[in-house]
Amino acid sequence: MLQPQPTAGDTSWFTHDRFGMFIHWGLYSLGARHEWLMNAEKISVAEYERRYFKHFDPDLYDPQLWADAAANAGMKYFVITTKHHEGFCLWDSKFTDYKATNSPAKRDLLKPMVEAFRKRDIRVGLYHSLLDWHHPHMIIDNKIGPYRELPEAEREKLNEGRDQAKYAEYLYNQTKELLTEFGKVDVLWYDFSYPDKEGRGSKFGKGKDDWQSEKLLKLIRELQPKIMIDDRLNLPDDHPLGPWDFKTPEQFQPDGWVHINGKPVVWEACQTLSGSWGYHRDEASWRSTEELIRTLIDSVSKGGNFLLNVGPTGRGEIDERAMDRLKGIGEWMKRHSRSIYGCTQAPAEFVAPKDCRYTYNPTTKRLYLHVLAWPYKHIALDNLAGKVEYAQLLNDASEVKLQGLEEWQSAHWKLGQNQAQTITLPQVKPNVAVPVVELFLK
């Protein structure tokens, strides 16, 4: 059975819990049309402040409701955007005035959130953007940000007096705040690097030198040695301090367990409910509950985690579309979480049948068959003949018969009956999004 490579941070809980909530919340929630709207619509700092900073008043914000929604969905950790690319901070940072306490919100929004999730035994993850379109010392480049398409001469003028080293110091100081003022932090989720391929420096992209990533990494490992760090600091994979603990494929599903340099690693697929990470009022491409459950199953079947995003509104609520999906996932997890928690990719000899996914719990030695498309009566489980002690549907613990096909039927089955264990399923699909057969191995 595959085992991920060990890392500097503690990933043991992460590879057990498997399912988390990502939260993108900031001033862009008022724009309600994508968290990158400052970049996409080339909105100046002054105009962005006028529209959104001066009107950010989440009067309906109740972090305990958010934590309850995550817990009821079966999520075991959460990651919140402490600061996104727009530069606005949810907590009362000593190093900026561009923060929730100075907006109409008039309060620290991060501390009560962390406390609420901890009350539900949900682990804490803090997202922090490496770039900052608002900060007066981050060098403006021609790749990303509201001023990226200005003529070079105009960008040069805006860059007068800016000092990228001072911005790196700001990153360092805020990281230190986050890791010393909020108790134990389980995940630090940085986002993101885009170094210039020709090595021309800060005016053409941003990478490890611009963030002073090595200095940041040293600070993190000293302050919270067990914390998990994502893979976006742009440091080499072989850095002695361990530059990352997990990989973060975004908005797609890998076709198998993620490997780096030929070795399996801890990984997490991060995805949205629709297309935007921040609250998007008019977005209509919302994914179904069943499809999201299938994605969770698929991630675990490949040895990975699933971090599912919600984008709360400007008034501080998780909107009804997101709540509907979370409730639906929670209904499934209530009866099927045994096939997710503590599970991983099945041993190589167990190849899932068509339209199915396996997950495997190495502690209990149970194999979980997730049936994505309900068949007519029978499924042949290759290489499992004589290895299954008992089988049941997980949703109601009803027995699944192991005797399989009758002799006259098996003559038509071309699947090597000596190795296959055929099971007989109810003709009618159970009334759950994705049925699961729990196989107790001998």
N, C-alpha and C positions, 0 to 999 in steps of 0.2 A: 504494500500500500504506500502511495506517495506521502512524503512528509515535507512540509515547507522548510526552507533553510532557516536556521536560527538567526535572530536579529538582536540588536542592542536593547530594544524596548521589550516590554512584556506583551506578547501577542496571545498568550494562552487563553485569556478570557474572550478575546476577539474571535478566535477560531472556534470557540464554543457557541457564542451568542448569535453570530451570523447576520443579524438583522438590526438596522439602525435607521434613525430619522435624521435627515439633513434639513436644516431650516435656513432659508435665505430671507432675511428681513432687514430692511433699511429704508432710506429715503425714497428709493426707486419704487417702493410699494405704493407710494402716492401716485407716481406716474402710471402705474398699473399696466405697463406695456413692455416689460423685460427689464432685467436688472442692469443691462448694458445700455440703457437708453441715453445716458450722458455721452457715451462713445458713439453710439449709432446715430444720434441726432445732432452730434457736435455742439452740445449745450455748454456754454462757458461756465466757469466756476461761479461767477457772480449771478448769472441767471439761474443756475441750478440751486444755489442757496436761496434766491428770492422765491422760487416756486415751491421747493420742497423742504428745505431746512426750516424755514419760517412757518411752515404749516404742518409739521410732523407732530401729531397729537393723538397717540393710540389710546384713546379713552376706554376702549373695551378690552384692553390687554389684560388677560388673566393667565399667567404662565402655568398655573395648576391645571387649567383645562387643556393646555397643550400637552403637558406631561401625562395627563390621564388618557388623552387620545393616542399618544405614542405607546403607553403601557398596554392599553386595551387592544392595540393592533399587534402586540407581541414584540415590539421593538425593545431592545435591551441597551442601546446607547444612542446618544444624539450628538449632532455637530451643528453649532450655531455660528452664523457669520458675525463675529465680533466687529469686524470692519470689512466691507467689500471694497471693490476698486474705486468707488465713489469717494472713499476716505472718511465717511461718517462712522463714528464709534458708538456702540450701544452702551458702553460703560463710562463711568466718570474718570476717564484717563487724565492724569496730571500733565500730559505732554501735548495736549491739543485743546482748543476751544470748540472744535467741530465734533460735538458729542451730544448724546441724548439729554444730558442734564441742562444744556444750554438751548435746547429746542423747546417748543411748547409742551413736550412731554414732561420736562422739568424733573426727571428722575433717572436713576441708573436702571436700565432695563435688563441688564445681563445678570446681575447678582440674584434677583428673585427668580429668574428663569433657572439658573443652576441649582438653586435651593429646591425649587419645585420638582425638577427632574430627579434630583437625589432622593427626595421623599418617596418617589416611586421606584427606587432602586435601579434607576437608569444611569448608566455611566456617562461621564461628561467629556465632550469633545469640543474644542474651540477652533473654528476656522479663522484665519487671518490673512487678508490679502497682502501680498508682497508689494504690489504696485498701488499707487494712490494718485488719482487724477486731481485731487484737491490740494495736496501738500505743496507748499511753496518751494521746496528744495528738490523734489523729484524732477530729474531732467526730462523734458518733453522730447519724445522721439517721433519718428515718422511711421511707426508701426501701430501703436495703440493709444487711445485717448481722444478727447474731444478736439485737440489741436493738431492731430496727426497729419491732416491734409493741407495745412497752411503752407504757403511758400516757405522755403528754407530760411529766407531772410527774416520772416516774421517769427518763425520758431526760435531762431537765434536770439532775437530781441526778447522774447518771452523767457528765454533761458538765462538771460543776464542776471548775475547774482545768485543763481541756483547752485547748490553744492550737493551732489549725489551722496557724498560721504556723510553729510549732515542728515540726509534722509535715512541712510543706513543706520545711523545712531538712533534715530526716531524708531525704526523697526526694532532695534535691539532693546530700547527702553520699554516699548509697549509689550514686547514679548516677555520681558522680565516682570512687568506688571501682571500680565495674564497668568503667569506661572507662580506668582507669589501671593496674589490677593484672592484667589478663588478656590483654595484648597487643592486637593489632588485632582489633576487633570489627566484623563486617560488617553486622549488623542489630541495632537496638535496638527491641524490640517492647513498647511500653507498653500497659497494659490497666487501666482504661478510664474514661471520663468519663460522668457522668449529671447534668448541671446542672439545677437547678430551673427550670422553664419560667417561673415568676413572679418569678425573681430574688430569692428570699428568703434566699439564702446557704447556708452549710455545713450547717445543721440540716435542710435539705430537699433536699439533693443536693450533688453535687461536680462542679466543672468547672475551667476554666483558672485562675481566681483562687485556688481552693483548693490546686491543685498548684503554683501560681506557674510555669505552663507556659512563659511567655516566658523566664524566668530559666533554666529547665531547658534549653530549646532552645538558648539562647546558649552554655551550658556544653558541650552535646553537640557543636555545630558547631565550637567552639574546640578541644576535646580530640581529636575524631576527625572531621575535615571530610568524609571520604568515606563515613562510615557511613550506612546507610539507616535512616530512622525511619518507623514506621507512623503511622497517621492518628488516634490516639486521645487526643491532648493537648488537644482542644477549642479549638484555635487557628484563626483564620480562614484560609481557603485562600490568601489573598493576602498573608500575612505575609512581610515582606522576607527573613527568614532561611530561608524554606522550611519550613513547619510539618510537612510530611510528604513522603515520597518514594514511598509506595505505599499504595493503598487495600486494605482487608482484609475483603471480604465473608465472613461467618462462617456456617457450616452451611447454605449454599445455593449454587447455581450461578447466576451472572448469565446473562441470556439473550443477552448479546453482550459485546463489549469494553466495559469500564467507562469511562464518560465523566463528567467533572466540568466544569461550565460549558460543555458542548458539545464538550469536547476529550478525546481518549483519554488515559488515564493508565496508569502501571504498576500492576498489581493482582495480588493473590494470594488465592485461595480457601483458607481454613483450615477443615478438617473433621476429624471423628472417625471411628474405625473402627466405632463404635456410637453411643451417645448421650452418654455421659460423656466428659470430657477426662481426668480422673484414673482410676486403676484402679478398675474396677467388677466385682466378683467375679460378681454374679448377673445381669448384663445379658445378654440373649439376642438382641438385635436387631443382630447383627454383619453388616456388609456383606460381600458376596462379593468375592473377588479380582478377578473380571472387572468388576464394577461399579466398583470403585476405579480400575482401569485406564481404563475408559471416562471416568471423571471427570477423570483426569489428561489424557487426550486432549482432552476437551471444553474444559478450561481453556486449554490451549495453542492450540487452534483458535480461541479468542477473544482471543488475545494475552496470556494470563495465566499465572500460576504455580499450583502446587498444593502446599500445606503440609499433610501428613497426620500426624495425631497418634497417639502411643502413650502409654499410661499405665502405667509400670512398677509392680511390686508393692512392698509394704512391705519385702520382703527384697532388693529391688534387681534384679529380673529383668523383662525384657520377656516377658509371659506367652505361652503357646503359641498362643493364638488370634491375637495380633498377629504373632508370628513366622511363622505360617502364611501370613498375608496378605503380609507383607514378602517372604517367599521366593517366593511366586507372582508378585508384581509384578516381582521381580528376574529371574525366568525370562523374563518378557516383555520387560523392558528390555534384557536381554542381547542380544536379537536385533532390538529395535525402537527403541533409544534414539536412533537417527539421525533418527527422526521426531519427537523431543521436544527434544533439545538443539539450541540454535541456531535453533529453529523458532518460528514465530508464526502469526498469522492469514493466510490466503491472500489474495492480491489480490482485489479486489471482483468482477472479471469471472469468477472461478472459484467457482461456486456448487456446493457439495457435493451429490451425489445423495441421494435418500432413504435414510435409515438409515446414513449415512456422515458422516464429518468429515474436513475437509482441515486439514493443517498445511503450512507452507511454509518452506523454508530459503532466505532471500534471497541468501546467500553462494554456495551450490552451485546455486541455481536448480532445486531439486528440490521437487516437490509430492508430498505423502504422503496417500494415500487410505486412511483407516481404515474398514474395513467392519464396522459394528456388528452387522448382521444379514446373514448370508451369502445371496446371491441365487442364482437358478438361471442359471448360465452367463454372463450378460451384465450389464454396467453401462454406461450411456451417460454420458459425461463432457461436460457442456454447455460450449460455448465452447472446447473443446480440440482440435477438428479441425485437423490439420496442425501442431500445436504440441508434440506429444510425440515425442521421438526414440526412446525405449526405455522399456519397463515391466517390472518384475519384482516378485515377492513378496519382501518384505523379510526374512522369516524364514529363507529358504534361497536367495535370489538366483536363483530359478527364473523363467524368462521368462514374461511374460503377453502373450498375442497381441493385437496392435493391430488386426487386420483386422476384428474385430467381426462384425456380422450379415451373413448372406448376403442377396443382393438381394431374394429373395422374402420374407424375414423383415422387412426394413427397411420394407416397404410397410405393415406393421402398427404401426410404431413412430411415435408422434406427437411427436417431440421435436426437430424441426428438424435433420435429419441433416447439413446443411451446416455447422453449428457444433459438433455433438456428435462426440466421439471415442468409439466403442464399443469396449470391451475384452472379451475372452473369458476367463473365469475357470475354474479347475478345478471340476468338478461337486461334488467333495467338499471341504468347508471344511478348510483347513490346521489341524493340531492345535496351535493357539495361541489364547489368550484372545480377542484381537482381531487378525485378519489385517490387514496393511498392504500396499498396492501402492505401490511407489516409482516415480514418474513423472519421467523425465529430460526436462526441457523443452528445446526447441531454443534 
